[in-house]
């Protein structure tokens, strides 16, 4: 595989991962669960 192809694949993978994470933040129930889990650590 060419270096250019590897770099493009890495950028596409990172972009997809970021979009999935940002999509989770639009769900209020996920945000409540996440905040409760973070608060439980203290």
C-alpha positions as CSV (number, residue, x, y, z in Angstrom):
1,X,0.0,0.0,0.0
2,X,1.3,3.4,-0.9
3,X,2.0,6.0,1.9
4,X,-0.5,8.4,0.4
5,X,-3.2,5.7,0.6
6,X,-2.3,4.9,4.2
7,X,-2.5,8.6,5.1
8,X,-5.9,9.0,3.4
9,X,-7.2,5.9,5.1
10,X,-6.0,7.2,8.5
11,X,-7.7,10.6,7.9
12,X,-11.0,8.9,6.8
13,X,-10.9,6.6,9.9
14,X,-10.3,9.5,12.3
15,X,-13.0,11.5,10.7
16,X,-15.6,8.7,11.0
17,X,-14.6,8.2,14.6
18,X,-15.0,11.9,15.4
19,X,-18.4,12.0,13.7
20,X,-19.6,9.0,15.7
21,X,-18.5,10.6,18.9
22,X,-20.1,13.9,18.1
23,X,-23.3,12.1,17.1
24,X,-23.4,10.6,20.6
25,X,-23.3,14.0,22.2
26,X,-26.5,15.0,20.5
27,X,-28.3,12.3,22.5
28,X,-29.4,13.6,25.9
29,X,-29.7,10.2,27.5
30,X,-26.1,9.4,26.6
31,X,-24.9,12.7,28.1
32,X,-26.8,12.0,31.4
33,X,-25.3,8.5,31.6
34,X,-21.8,9.8,30.8
35,X,-22.1,12.5,33.5
36,X,-23.3,10.0,36.1
37,X,-20.4,7.6,35.3
38,X,-17.9,10.5,35.6
39,X,-19.4,11.7,38.8
40,X,-19.3,8.1,40.2
41,X,-15.5,8.2,39.9
42,X,-15.2,10.8,42.7
